[in-house]
Amino acid sequence: MNKKISKHLCYIFLFIPIILTFIINISSECDIWFLLSHGRYVLNHGFPHTDFLTMHSGLHFVMQQWLSSIIFYSFYKIFGVLGIYFIVWGANFIILFLLYKLCIKINNNKFISSMITIIVDVLLSFISITCRPIIFSLIIYILLFYIMESYRRQESKIIYFLILLSLLEINLHASMWPILFILLGPYVVYYVYSYYIDKNKFIFKLLFILLLMILVGFINPYGIEAMTYSLRSYGIPDINNMIWEMNGLSLNSDLKYVQFFGYLTLFVMIGVSYLFIRSKKKVDFYKLLFFYGTYFMALLNIRNVSLFYICSLVFCSEYIDLKLEIDNRFYKKYIWGYVFAFLLLVCVIILNRESYVLLKKAGQYDVLNYMNCNIDAGEVIYTGNFDGSYYSFYGYKTYIDTRAELFLKVNNHKEDIFHEYYLLMNGKLQYDLFLEKYHFKYLVVDKREPIYQYLKSNDFYHLLYKSKKTYLYMKND
């Protein structure tokens, strides 16, 4: 006899990923600062085509996240730091809701299977819930699946909303815009096969919609440059070596993060493969393409791990066969469950309130305060790429920041600055020649940077201020 479980008890379990959302620490997320700077600039001056944040003049620039930047900056301007968290929390709630609706659509109202899939899915994709445009992209990808799965079950005009998704993605996060077409690939294969077997002519309609999706991609301030942004910005050896999340998954990597996600993703792949094998239900070929295709993408680039978890695991809910029946009666005892879960959520917010401060990174905040009191805004300074965006938001002209692609010659049409920075960080560039080239008066360096040792023992610079591992040096007159 099947056991019964209350639907309300399942809803209580959904508080687990919600509560975890509120303990996400995005205070050290350095990309948020250039996003805020971008949003502020567009609202005040319009769309730029040359970089306006760094010390380098005339760098060709494509603001491929302009709409996301406006959203982040608008919330920051109205609500302050908490506005950024409102966006992250709100996006996570929307992702949870859409995943639930998609699971119900895919598995024909298997409530328990949907709950399990959502909880596992969100816990695994924890790294993606942060103040970056990826949160908007994930919402768009889930909507894409919902539209296609709805269309598979009953033909409707909802399929034309794919064109709107393309328009949104090219303006919210242009570098991820090609992913829309990659995710539609398995559906194209499905309908090609359907035409071959049953003469289903929908493939022609889908190809027409794909053409319209490409055409609306041109509706952005930077045209084809935004559409092809990812082709010029990924797979660069210098960037891969400097930024861990740009690496592919490896079990033998020297980086602990890379190893962790390598093993986690491998175990998930094996577990789901076992689920497919043991399932009494036939697994559609296009779902296998989704699962193993996104797994392969994750192997190539850690940033694609979120695609693997969010975009493919949702299809597994159909094959979770639990002999449980849903009892829709509302037992009063579950009211206390909701109350407890809500109070726990409130406690987490209150206890974690001190972390709701952007850039809590030790030393940077103190150094910036000192500079604001003693150095003129607009001064040219040296910073590493991870900290550059923070100082440029407050008006300083930095050497480099986290927009790694901007500092590639193929994008800025002028100079391969990132390669120079890569050599500098690896001690392969003569520091005196580097400093003579740019004539920095102020340098903000981390104690772990190789150039710190040079400045420490050099008679031409002196220590002006320090906090934790961050040092502010000034050139002698």
Phi and psi in degrees as a GROMACS rama.xvg file:
@    title "Ramachandran Plot"
@    xaxis  label "Phi"
@    yaxis  label "Psi"
@TYPE xy
-71.395  141.592  ASN-2
-81.6892  151.632  LYS-3
-105.88  142.998  LYS-4
-136.519  138.822  ILE-5
-72.8362  136.389  SER-6
-61.8227  -32.9389  LYS-7
-69.0354  -32.197  HIS-8
-64.865  -38.3449  LEU-9
-64.4864  -39.878  CYS-10
-61.7127  -35.7865  TYR-11
-62.0636  -37.6603  ILE-12
-63.9606  -22.9396  PHE-13
-67.3586  -15.4838  LEU-14
-67.5596  -18.2569  PHE-15
-61.1811  -57.211  ILE-16
-66.6761  -28.674  PRO-17
-65.8261  -45.7248  ILE-18
-63.1148  -40.3596  ILE-19
-62.5657  -31.1152  LEU-20
-60.0414  -35.9068  THR-21
-80.1113  -7.05219  PHE-22
-106.795  6.69499  ILE-23
-65.8342  128.72  ILE-24
-99.454  102.85  ASN-25
-103.908  13.2935  ILE-26
-66.0916  -25.2901  SER-27
-100.488  13.4288  SER-28
-75.8773  102.598  GLU-29
-77.717  -20.0847  CYS-30
-67.6706  -24.0792  ASP-31
-59.9181  -29.0691  ILE-32
-71.8021  -38.9625  TRP-33
-74.7129  -27.8264  PHE-34
-64.3771  -42.7525  LEU-35
-64.1661  -41.1759  LEU-36
-63.2269  -41.5022  SER-37
-62.5777  -47.7333  HIS-38
-61.2243  -42.0521  GLY-39
-62.6037  -42.3841  ARG-40
-66.1162  -44.9356  TYR-41
-62.4584  -42.5948  VAL-42
-66.8355  -29.6526  LEU-43
-94.7756  -30.7782  ASN-44
-130.218  -10.4754  HIS-45
95.2268  -166.829  GLY-46
-84.9174  123.844  PHE-47
-85.8502  154.161  PRO-48
-123.184  -4.55988  HIS-49
-127.545  148.467  THR-50
-65.4772  140.519  ASP-51
-121.315  1.4038  PHE-52
-99.9249  -37.9789  LEU-53
-93.1201  176.322  THR-54
-75.3184  -16.0364  MET-55
-79.8452  129.521  HIS-56
-94.0078  142.187  SER-57
77.01  17.3319  GLY-58
-73.698  122.094  LEU-59
-62.3859  139.474  HIS-60
-141.595  134.28  PHE-61
-119.356  112.998  VAL-62
-84.1534  86.2368  MET-63
-79.8953  -0.0798322  GLN-64
-125.638  33.257  GLN-65
-61.6029  -41.4553  TRP-66
-70.8931  -39.4339  LEU-67
-61.3513  -40.1193  SER-68
-62.6467  -40.6338  SER-69
-63.6345  -40.8798  ILE-70
-62.9635  -48.8138  ILE-71
-61.4271  -47.0424  PHE-72
-66.9141  -38.0016  TYR-73
-61.9866  -43.6374  SER-74
-67.7843  -37.363  PHE-75
-65.5609  -40.2562  TYR-76
-67.7132  -35.5942  LYS-77
-83.9454  -45.8615  ILE-78
-109.607  -1.03538  PHE-79
73.9738  -151.78  GLY-80
-58.7191  -37.9545  VAL-81
-62.4631  -24.0742  LEU-82
-60.2937  -36.4558  GLY-83
-65.1557  -41.6389  ILE-84
-67.4418  -35.3482  TYR-85
-58.2789  -41.2705  PHE-86
-65.1365  -46.1034  ILE-87
-64.0922  -47.7871  VAL-88
-63.1833  -45.437  TRP-89
-61.2963  -41.7849  GLY-90
-62.7618  -39.3727  ALA-91
-65.3103  -39.8744  ASN-92
-63.0783  -41.1769  PHE-93
-64.9661  -41.7115  ILE-94
-61.0366  -44.0674  ILE-95
-58.943  -47.8812  LEU-96
-62.9687  -45.9242  PHE-97
-67.4531  -35.9458  LEU-98
-63.5398  -41.1175  LEU-99
-61.7486  -47.699  TYR-100
-62.6446  -38.4314  LYS-101
-68.6096  -42.9497  LEU-102
-60.3527  -45.9235  CYS-103
-59.9498  -38.2626  ILE-104
-66.5194  -42.4151  LYS-105
-73.2302  -44.1521  ILE-106
-99.8814  15.1561  ASN-107
57.3303  55.2198  ASN-108
66.813  34.1568  ASN-109
-82.456  94.5321  LYS-110
-63.9257  -47.9607  PHE-111
-63.5211  -45.2388  ILE-112
-59.6313  -38.0589  SER-113
-66.1816  -43.3631  SER-114
-61.9356  -45.4504  MET-115
-62.1482  -44.8137  ILE-116
-62.5425  -43.9865  THR-117
-63.4354  -47.0556  ILE-118
-62.312  -47.5447  ILE-119
-63.4192  -41.9571  VAL-120
-60.5444  -49.042  ASP-121
-70.2026  -37.1266  VAL-122
-64.0875  -38.5983  LEU-123
-72.3122  -31.8113  LEU-124
-93.2281  23.5751  SER-125
-53.4823  -37.6994  PHE-126
-65.5462  -23.0378  ILE-127
-85.1437  -16.0962  SER-128
-85.5946  86.2215  ILE-129
-149.385  174.728  THR-130
-83.8884  65.1887  CYS-131
-133.639  161.093  ARG-132
-61.4343  -13.2662  PRO-133
-58.8048  -28.3484  ILE-134
-65.2668  -34.4141  ILE-135
-73.5555  -37.8356  PHE-136
-63.1199  -41.6714  SER-137
-62.3822  -39.4522  LEU-138
-61.1759  -43.5606  ILE-139
-64.0493  -40.7552  ILE-140
-65.4166  -41.4041  TYR-141
-64.1614  -40.9787  ILE-142
-62.1417  -37.5825  LEU-143
-58.4801  -46.3086  LEU-144
-64.6272  -40.076  PHE-145
-63.0052  -41.9833  TYR-146
-62.8686  -46.0568  ILE-147
-68.4387  -39.3198  MET-148
-70.0459  -34.0808  GLU-149
-64.9745  -41.4101  SER-150
-67.8653  -34.9156  TYR-151
-62.5721  -30.5235  ARG-152
-90.7365  -30.7573  ARG-153
-158.715  117.995  GLN-154
-60.6277  130.42  GLU-155
-154.549  170.813  SER-156
-79.6102  1.81584  LYS-157
-60.816  -21.799  ILE-158
-60.8168  -27.3278  ILE-159
-73.08  -12.473  TYR-160
-68.1563  -14.9889  PHE-161
-59.6292  -32.2792  LEU-162
-65.5863  -40.6546  ILE-163
-65.0756  -39.8279  LEU-164
-61.4497  -39.3178  LEU-165
-63.5204  -42.2397  SER-166
-63.9157  -41.2671  LEU-167
-66.7627  -45.162  LEU-168
-66.9721  -38.1755  GLU-169
-65.8738  -24.9405  ILE-170
-98.2737  -26.4516  ASN-171
-81.1244  -39.6015  LEU-172
-159.078  75.3985  HIS-173
-60.6232  -33.2776  ALA-174
-65.3801  -21.5617  SER-175
-99.8752  -0.225952  MET-176
-57.4323  -41.7004  TRP-177
-61.1102  -21.4572  PRO-178
-61.4055  -31.2693  ILE-179
-54.3169  -42.6142  LEU-180
-77.6256  -30.8337  PHE-181
-66.0562  -41.89  ILE-182
-70.2882  -25.6642  LEU-183
-81.2847  -12.3983  LEU-184
-54.5436  -49.5245  GLY-185
-59.6897  -33.3906  PRO-186
-68.9787  -36.109  TYR-187
-61.8527  -43.9249  VAL-188
-61.0081  -42.6582  VAL-189
-59.8162  -45.969  TYR-190
-79.5654  -25.3403  TYR-191
-64.1182  -44.3303  VAL-192
-64.9942  -39.0458  TYR-193
-63.8162  -36.4222  SER-194
-68.4647  -38.5358  TYR-195
-67.0281  -36.8331  TYR-196
-87.7157  -51.0345  ILE-197
-111.759  4.78157  ASP-198
59.2579  33.3639  LYS-199
-73.7823  115.314  ASN-200
-86.6434  9.34485  LYS-201
-62.2578  -25.701  PHE-202
-55.5145  -34.3022  ILE-203
-69.8149  -37.3545  PHE-204
-66.6123  -41.4589  LYS-205
-64.5838  -41.7581  LEU-206
-64.4215  -35.2678  LEU-207
-65.5961  -40.933  PHE-208
-66.869  -38.1241  ILE-209
-60.5966  -39.52  LEU-210
-63.0972  -42.4562  LEU-211
-65.7355  -35.944  LEU-212
-63.0694  -37.9425  MET-213
-68.1341  -41.7587  ILE-214
-65.3031  -41.7629  LEU-215
-70.3772  -16.3193  VAL-216
-60.7808  -23.9475  GLY-217
-73.607  -13.1354  PHE-218
-83.3782  76.1896  ILE-219
-154.956  161.072  ASN-220
-65.749  -12.9312  PRO-221
-121.461  6.07879  TYR-222
58.1075  -136.104  GLY-223
-68.7391  -21.0108  ILE-224
-62.8197  -39.2641  GLU-225
-70.7933  -38.3143  ALA-226
-65.1745  -31.7544  MET-227
-105.756  14.6655  THR-228
-56.9235  -44.078  TYR-229
-66.3756  -27.6924  SER-230
-66.0245  -26.3058  LEU-231
-100.469  -4.17082  ARG-232
-121.964  -4.21217  SER-233
-119.39  154.548  TYR-234
79.9096  19.352  GLY-235
-86.3426  120.272  ILE-236
-55.4234  -43.3621  PRO-237
-60.301  -44.295  ASP-238
-67.4291  -42.5856  ILE-239
-60.7725  -37.1195  ASN-240
-74.7804  -27.0041  ASN-241
-91.8367  -30.5888  MET-242
-116.59  113.944  ILE-243
-61.9347  -35.3978  TRP-244
-73.4691  -8.13679  GLU-245
-90.7689  -3.28845  MET-246
-78.6503  163.959  ASN-247
-84.3117  161.876  GLY-248
-68.0887  135.866  LEU-249
-148.215  134.136  SER-250
-79.9444  -14.7802  LEU-251
-109.22  12.7383  ASN-252
-67.0183  150.675  SER-253
-76.1437  -15.7161  ASP-254
-89.2521  125.833  LEU-255
-63.2861  -37.7164  LYS-256
-61.5819  -43.2186  TYR-257
-64.514  -43.2798  VAL-258
-61.6951  -44.4996  GLN-259
-58.736  -51.5874  PHE-260
-69.2431  -27.6738  PHE-261
-63.3544  -50.0957  GLY-262
-68.2504  -42.3497  TYR-263
-59.9821  -46.9848  LEU-264
-67.4718  -35.6845  THR-265
-64.3733  -44.9369  LEU-266
-64.2082  -39.1524  PHE-267
-64.1002  -43.5756  VAL-268
-60.5803  -44.3688  MET-269
-65.7957  -43.0193  ILE-270
-62.2538  -44.7523  GLY-271
-70.0502  -37.0451  VAL-272
-60.703  -40.6066  SER-273
-63.4859  -38.7086  TYR-274
-62.4964  -41.7229  LEU-275
-63.5499  -43.3768  PHE-276
-64.9685  -42.0719  ILE-277
-78.6752  -14.2199  ARG-278
-67.6621  137.871  SER-279
-79.2202  -12.0384  LYS-280
-96.7628  140.379  LYS-281
-66.7554  132.988  LYS-282
-90.8517  123.028  VAL-283
-62.0157  142.703  ASP-284
-63.104  -37.3554  PHE-285
-68.1643  -25.7314  TYR-286
-73.8246  -34.7868  LYS-287
-65.2742  -36.8601  LEU-288
-63.1062  -42.1525  LEU-289
-58.1416  -51.4172  PHE-290
-65.3653  -54.0296  PHE-291
-78.2971  -24.9789  TYR-292
-67.547  -46.6044  GLY-293
-70.1774  -28.6248  THR-294
-65.5458  -41.8923  TYR-295
-63.3535  -39.6516  PHE-296
-62.712  -37.8544  MET-297
-65.8644  -35.2305  ALA-298
-63.9081  -32.2342  LEU-299
-78.5395  -33.1289  LEU-300
-153.689  127.869  ASN-301
-62.5803  -28.0822  ILE-302
-60.6403  -22.9371  ARG-303
-84.1543  -0.894997  ASN-304
-59.1372  -39.3777  VAL-305
-62.5404  -34.6163  SER-306
-64.4312  -39.9693  LEU-307
-63.2663  -45.7145  PHE-308
-74.1963  -49.4037  TYR-309
-73.4727  -43.6285  ILE-310
-90.3967  -15.5618  CYS-311
-117.013  -34.4703  SER-312
-65.5517  -25.2077  LEU-313
-60.1285  -28.4118  VAL-314
-76.18  -10.2635  PHE-315
-77.1426  -18.9424  CYS-316
-60.6786  -26.0947  SER-317
-68.1183  -21.2615  GLU-318
-110.031  8.47166  TYR-319
-88.0382  105.125  ILE-320
-102.593  96.0716  ASP-321
-111.702  130.366  LEU-322
-85.0431  69.3563  LYS-323
-128.232  142.602  LEU-324
-109.048  147.423  GLU-325
-89.3483  129.351  ILE-326
-103.322  112.444  ASP-327
-83.785  -2.10345  ASN-328
-67.5672  140.965  ARG-329
-96.2237  105.599  PHE-330
-83.1221  137.672  TYR-331
-62.1825  -26.0765  LYS-332
-64.7878  -24.3742  LYS-333
-78.0121  -14.2072  TYR-334
-60.2165  -40.5413  ILE-335
-68.9551  -28.5789  TRP-336
-64.1555  -44.0361  GLY-337
-63.3178  -43.2987  TYR-338
-61.2499  -44.9503  VAL-339
-63.808  -44.1505  PHE-340
-63.5908  -39.5831  ALA-341
-66.7523  -43.7165  PHE-342
-64.0882  -37.6641  LEU-343
-63.0034  -39.8383  LEU-344
-62.7307  -43.6597  LEU-345
-62.3806  -43.132  VAL-346
-61.798  -41.3744  CYS-347
-61.7879  -42.6332  VAL-348
-62.3758  -45.1755  ILE-349
-67.0512  -46.8648  ILE-350
-67.7469  -26.2079  LEU-351
-99.3824  9.11564  ASN-352
-62.4166  -29.5498  ARG-353
-69.1169  -19.2013  GLU-354
-83.6867  -8.20941  SER-355
-82.3978  51.5842  TYR-356
-131.094  119.746  VAL-357
-67.1145  141.153  LEU-358
54.4547  67.1872  LEU-359
-81.1294  3.60102  LYS-360
-54.4002  127.944  LYS-361
-57.293  129.247  ALA-362
97.1947  -42.8253  GLY-363
-62.6009  -43.1383  GLN-364
-62.3565  -43.4297  TYR-365
-66.971  -42.2918  ASP-366
-62.4176  -42.4999  VAL-367
-62.6197  -42.6304  LEU-368
-59.9173  -42.3499  ASN-369
-62.758  -43.8744  TYR-370
-64.5002  -40.3448  MET-371
-62.5048  -28.9896  ASN-372
-87.3576  -21.7308  CYS-373
-125.974  -11.0424  ASN-374
-126.274  139.326  ILE-375
-66.7024  139.345  ASP-376
-63.9374  144.038  ALA-377
92.7164  -2.02354  GLY-378
-67.8315  142.804  GLU-379
-78.5047  129.115  VAL-380
-136.561  155.691  ILE-381
-92.8833  132.875  TYR-382
-141.843  159.853  THR-383
-74.5271  169.316  GLY-384
-66.783  -31.8168  ASN-385
-72.0193  -22.3056  PHE-386
-108.735  -11.1037  ASP-387
-58.773  -42.6595  GLY-388
-63.1978  -32.5362  SER-389
-63.6882  -46.9183  TYR-390
-74.3438  -34.2703  TYR-391
-69.1893  -28.4549  SER-392
-61.2617  -31.589  PHE-393
-95.4502  14.4652  TYR-394
104.515  -5.73207  GLY-395
-82.5323  145.032  TYR-396
-92.8174  110.155  LYS-397
-97.8134  163.722  THR-398
-73.8105  -42.153  TYR-399
-156.289  161.899  ILE-400
-148.604  -166.167  ASP-401
-77.0867  -3.96652  THR-402
-80.8213  68.7309  ARG-403
-53.9824  -37.9098  ALA-404
-65.7128  -30.3473  GLU-405
-60.8888  -30.9491  LEU-406
-91.964  15.815  PHE-407
-94.863  138.039  LEU-408
-60.9189  -32.5231  LYS-409
-64.1049  -23.4461  VAL-410
-99.8976  -42.1076  ASN-411
-89.0046  -7.42524  ASN-412
62.1132  21.1563  HIS-413
-137.009  -56.6649  LYS-414
-153.978  145.598  GLU-415
-88.3007  77.5071  ASP-416
-70.631  -35.078  ILE-417
-65.2016  -35.6356  PHE-418
-64.4563  -40.3721  HIS-419
-60.8588  -43.3141  GLU-420
-65.548  -38.8792  TYR-421
-59.9511  -44.5684  TYR-422
-64.7733  -38.3734  LEU-423
-63.5558  -44.0317  LEU-424
-71.957  -18.4844  MET-425
-105.875  12.9859  ASN-426
67.6258  23.4879  GLY-427
-104.933  11.8472  LYS-428
-127.875  136.458  LEU-429
-69.6068  120.647  GLN-430
-65.4558  -37.3503  TYR-431
-64.876  -39.1874  ASP-432
-67.3206  -39.7309  LEU-433
-62.3439  -47.4709  PHE-434
-69.9965  -31.9756  LEU-435
-70.0341  -31.6216  GLU-436
-66.638  -40.814  LYS-437
-105.031  -15.9552  TYR-438
54.1015  48.1524  HIS-439
-64.5148  133.827  PHE-440
-89.4525  -33.1148  LYS-441
-127.205  141.133  TYR-442
-134.732  125.593  LEU-443
-103.036  113.276  VAL-444
-126.106  150.617  VAL-445
-89.8921  145.345  ASP-446
-58.5085  -24.4762  LYS-447
-86.364  -7.09469  ARG-448
-75.6343  138.94  GLU-449
-58.4879  -33.1506  PRO-450
-68.2765  -18.9037  ILE-451
-61.2041  -43.418  TYR-452
-62.7667  -35.7533  GLN-453
-67.1631  -46.3569  TYR-454
-65.1651  -35.8081  LEU-455
-62.3337  -34.7377  LYS-456
-107.456  14.1412  SER-457
-103.09  138.322  ASN-458
-81.2966  -10.886  ASP-459
-87.5459  -9.58506  PHE-460
-131.225  149.984  TYR-461
-133.332  153.141  HIS-462
-73.4182  123.859  LEU-463
-97.9876  -38.4755  LEU-464
-161.981  148.784  TYR-465
-143.606  150.34  LYS-466
-151.811  119.1  SER-467
57.5351  -121.234  LYS-468
-99.5589  8.60083  LYS-469
-105  129.511  THR-470
-123.111  135.084  TYR-471
-108.116  116.431  LEU-472
-107.794  151.177  TYR-473
-129.94  141.193  MET-474
-75.2131  137.37  LYS-475
-68.412  147.27  ASN-476
